[in-house]
């Protein structure tokens, strides 16, 4: 690692892509994947459709200003209206020439922090009118002529615009189409078409693609059920072979849609009783009767849970790029994400993970995918020497690792220039905080460009200001130092947020 911390910052906004593990396929492998994609497009012709949004809108990125929006409304059981916790992460991808859409009350403290501490510039912040209905951030924008006119003016001024969404939903593509129509200029969107966005984020659909690429040994046993009766049948059968089984909502995130059951609790229980129990647990989790549901073995022991992060460009820009592999930290019976760090796996494992992720990415590119993507996996076994690699899910969107890693690329040019860890907490029950007061609490612990080479970067003000948690990136002089600093920062944040209110998980 380069220990010269005075690296000149890369202030280009958007998506600086750093390929860290080059992977290439021989022509036969590449041809086989291309044929697989062609067959799938014949079976699912709506996967890559974009024409309803107008001829001026297409996937990709150009050298134009960016409009950045983080809208989570299409992730089931996540956030529906305000994106309260994460809305401001969009600032981390923006620079002076850009616009950011924020769906929550403005945090001038965090906006100044991004400019003054991180040196990211001062983008234009747009806030669409509030809604009395359960409308997403993007839907609010579509109803706010003033906001759209400001965006269209920027696009017209620069003869084009990039839209960088958290996730390429139909509403985001519709927004891009509306901007293009009003501005009369091309709009590029850094995401796959809406149909492909939907399916790549579907756990069951992704499992079928893994099986086609690598065989059934590349994933845990899994089935899709279109009724509770069939779900109960699959669970009872799977419980005979596994210590625990799980039911997953196929399009949820952050483990919110996972229900984990001990197999011992299902023995000598009728199918009717299992069905009744599942219905109760699913309803408690927020399920509203949609199918299919996924049932899978909840495997153990798990050595580590790596996540491979890629950037998939348009085909004329070349092959997908593997940007890095990160070991995820998870907590609780549902394996909830609470942090990550650059992987500690050896080179052989890194190249295996990167190689398979690259093949998945090539398939996605041939289907029409463009933009950020990551693939989560687990290594199952008692030791790395005999571990099995099982792919778990695809995140066809940005997230809690890709945004901070891209931020590091923006500041230093290459995330490998720094040792860091990402930490996250979402279960505090404390007092609301003013953002500036938290900066005081962390005085001496904060990273500051060209002044403080190590320390914490606050990734979003939402949870801090509501007293529910935090998201931070913490730099250190080496991995051990980064972990120690992260523990110290977390302790100070918990003490400040919790105040006299008891901590609750």
Secondary structure, DSSP 8 states (H G I E B T S, - for coil): -------------S------S-----HHHHHHHHHHHHHHHHH-TTTT--GGG-TTEEE---SS-EEEE---TTSBTS--SS-TTTGGGGGGG--TT-EEE--S---HHHHHHHHHTT-----EEE-----SSS--HHHHHHT-HHHHHHHHHHHHHTT-EEEEESS--HHHHHHHHHHHHHHTS-EEESS--HHHHHHHT-HHHHHHHHHHHH-GGGS--EEEESSHHHHHHHHHHHHTT-SEEEEEETTB-TTTTEEEEEGGGGTT--HHHHHHHHHHHHHHHT--S-S-EEEEE----EEE-EEEEEEE--GGG-S-EEEEEEEEEEETTTTEEEEEEE----HHHHHHHHHHHHHHHHHHHHHT--EEEEEEEEEESSSGGG-EEEEEEEE-S--TTHHHHHHHHHHHSSGGGSEEEEEEE---------HHHHHHHTTTTB-BTTTBSSEEEE--SHHHHHTS-EEEEEEESSHHHHHHHHHHHHHHHHHHHHTTS----
